[in-house]
Amino acid sequence: MTAELCADLVAEADAAYSRVVLDPARYTATAREIVDLARRAGNDEALIVGLRALAWTRHAVLDNETAKRLLDSAARLATRRGLHRRLGEVLLTRSVALQELGRYPAATRDLRRAAGLVSPQQRPELLMQLAILDHNAGRVRSAARQYRVVLAESACPPVIWVKAANNLSYAQTQLGRPQAALAYLDRAASLASELGPMLSAVIENSRAWSSFHAGRFTESLRRFAEAGRLYTAAGLPLGEHYLDYTDALAELRLLDEAATVARLAATDLERHGARLMAAEARLRCARLALALGDIDTARADATSAVRDFRRQRRTAWAAWAVVTAVEADAVADGFTTIAVRRLGHAAATLHRLGLRANAVEAHLVAGRAALATDDQRRGRRHLAAAGALADGQPLLVRLRGRLALALLADATARPRTTSAYRQKAATRRAAPDAGAVVRHCGAGLADLARHRAALPSVELRVLAAGHGVELGDLGLRHLLRTAPPSRVLHWLERTRAAALLTVQPAAHDDLDDLVIALRTVEQELRAARRERGPLPRTLLARQAALEAQIRRRSWGRDGKTTRSAEIVTAGQLRDLLDGEWLAEFATVDDTIVAVLVGPHRTRRIQLGALSRVEQETVALHFALRRLLHGGRYTDQARSAARTCLDTLAELLIAPLGVPPGAPLVVVPPAKLLRVPWSPLHPGPVCGAPSATMWARSRRAAESRPAGQRVALVAGPNLDGAVAEVQALEARHPRATTLLPPQSTVEAVVAALRQADLAHLACHGHLRSDSPLFSALELSDGPLTVYELHSRAVAPHRVVLAACDSGVERDYEGGEVLGFVSALMAGGTAGVIASGVPLPDGASLALMPRLHDRVVRGESLAGALWAVRAAEPPASPADFVTWCGLTAYGAA
């Protein structure tokens, strides 16, 4: 081969390498052709460049072992031929593969050798790889400085500039400066679009991650979806994308989804031998397992991550893994003094390296551990450090800082002396600290409210309340000791169904394509159930996939949210109650307390043990199920149910001192949601997710004139539903009546949107795994809680004569989701629903008499009470219906 032909082949090889860096999937075949041509031609320099290009294609799909073997061959050949500049290039690329394989000493050696071999034009790439070494080791501030040097290089190639900008943005976000990160990414995105699909995918993923930490949640979730699409289109493995997506899902408290994605990342990265990122994925798996209560998995994954990070000499990551491992061990064995020292060392390491968000969490855990081992001095120091570091950080980090400061004030407020005189003096000195506990908790809950209001879907807002559980509980404990009842009530309202007060005011019909597809699948599943055979796995998989798509799209949609009601005060409640009574219950450990708002004053009352109430509630539901099944023990079951009701009334209602016959509003906490409140008080009873929501329903009932538009709906496959609706037509001659097969979802939604009063007699299906997809069964498929929210369906008053329609799924932070909460959040002022399965046709006798009273202007609670009082239940089915039906709201 002539010198000219050799030079041409080398030039082709260099061009192939440049293309491969930008679009490895597209130019993999080109790299192989160059290698084959160079070998046949005996052109060693072209072969070295070709092997480097082919190695990069393997690195792009995380096959770094193969990449290293190819680069080892290229390095040997370059050394043998004395091609020093080419050797420097190969060493640069091999250092990348070695880092991904977790072989830091070898990567460092390659970069040091390359420094004396590469040309000045390759200096930016060398500097960037050195910065990446620092970055992956946890020296984030040092890495950020070096990335800036790269970006300032006048000869920096566009591809290196984009990569350096991307890495700098990641470092900035880790250091708590996501807005600065986004500024770099905006500039990098326009340049990346000209360079190829791989860089565009990487930049989009980084924009999603930094947007999330900047509090732009809707934008972030949309960008993550787009990044996943771009990764797939570019032929890139999804492991790295999954890592960042896991972080966002975890912060949104979508813990099950985050755990699934983290496990996918770990599996993908380990399969490809990407040990560097695989260890990071394993740590994420450990933290999520810990949050979900899977302690064995958390311990195993955290221990594995600690070992890998130490082997890779990644100090910061190892410290963070130690925090997780110690937390997991403490769940089973408690904190020890050794654990406190390990946590303190890890917190100090993260603090020193500038990873403030991680350091806040580590100091918080270390502070808890120290207090648990009675090391007050060390505990306070760690908690104070967490509070100080969180200042000026993103919202969720500040929330952890507020909790640390509240725990610090709580620890300071506890007298630690034994002398009675000194203890009294210490208590006087501690009083300001007791107030500080509530102040810090309140500030944290205010931050959480702002975070929650920025979220685009009711599901995310409900889940976000979990971030404030400990703040709410800690503040409540202090207020119960020192504050007047009205202030306790106000605190409870801050932590009770608060997410439901922020609503989407407009319908979002762009989701209908997925909802219609889901309805079709549900119809096919319904047909399969009628055949009584095993449900087809393909249909179940399709159902799960559609539900997941619907949820994901709702997480990332636009929509303005508005806080529709301010927290109601005790005085405002008393005016609205107008002689009625309201009891808001709470649980602290095994104790139930109630704040009672009466006509003249507000009182705090301590009630019975929670465990006793839970025991009686379980026994009651068991007795009701036996009644439904009939048989020879019906009388015993009914007697047992009455005994349980009497005991529950004695434990929960009698101590309140509400006069017989007086209307009572009940606001239960999550642990009392299964209590059937209506039979416990000899007077009208209505429930509500919160006192504020009840107050909103009372204002709506007072401001809205009595409407005449009525919708009557009968669902399919329910004995007595058609007869029930036809009986109600006589009470409502102008009603819109929908019977099967006309009672389709679209027809029913249209009727409900126009109705002042709606009555739905149909089957209800409770989905405890995903309450948004709990559904009322209509002629062509389900009407889900999700649709009620997204399509703004909320008649003024609704009667749900459906099984379990009043059952609410509770979430951490005092949040609930179900038909009742969905309707009331949308503006419905009154609901009747059942908290137990109703026998088919059981409500046929009761409902016409109920509607007679509603037509005369009585509230739903008043009408239900009057019907019960006028005719005690005779049959077992009547008794179950009498126990199960409950009114909600004031209308």
Secondary structure, DSSP 4 states (H G I P E B T S, - for coil): --HHHHHHHHHHHHHHHHHHHH-HHHHHHHHHHHHHHHHHHT-HHHHHHHHHHHHHHHHHTT-HHHHHHHHHHHHHHHHHHT-HHHHHHHHHHHHHHHHHTT-HHHHHHHHHHHHTTS-GGGHHHHHHHHHHHHHHHT-HHHHHHHHHHHHH-TT--HHHHHHHHHHHHHHHHHTT-HHHHHHHHHHHHHHHHHH-HHHHHHHHHHHHHHHHHTT-HHHHHHHHHHHHHHHHHTT--SHHHHHHHHHHHHHTT-HHHHHHHHHHHHHHHHHTT-HHHHHHHHHHHHHHHHHTT-HHHHHHHHHHHHHHHHHTT-HHHHHHHHHHHHHHHHHHH---HHHHHHHHHHHHHHHHTT-HHHHHHHHHHHHHHHHHTT-HHHHHHHHHHHHHHHTTS-HHHHHHHHHHHHHHHHHHHS----SHHHHHHHHHHHHHHHHHHHHHHHHHHHHHHHHHHT-SSHHHHHHHGGGGHHHHHHHHHHHHHHS-HHHHHHHHHHTSSGGGGEE--S--GGGHHHHHHHHHHHHHHHHHHHTTSPPPHHHHHHHHHHHHHHHHHHHT-----EE--PPPPHHHHHHHHTT-EEEEEEEETTEEEEEEE-SS-EEEEEEEEHHHHHHHHHHHHHHHHHHHH-STTHHHHHHHHHHHHHHHHHHHTGGGTPPTT--EEEE--GGGTTS--GGGSSS-EEE-S-HHHHHHHHHHHHHSPPP--EEEEE-SS-TTHHHHHHHHHTT-TT-EEE-TTT--HHHHHHHHHH-SEEEEES-EE--SS-GGG-EEEETTEEEEHHHHHHTT---SEEEEESTTTT--EEETTTEEESHHHHHHHHT--EEEEESSPPPTTTTTTHHHHHHHHHHTT--HHHHHHHHHHHS---SHHHHHHHHHEEEEE--
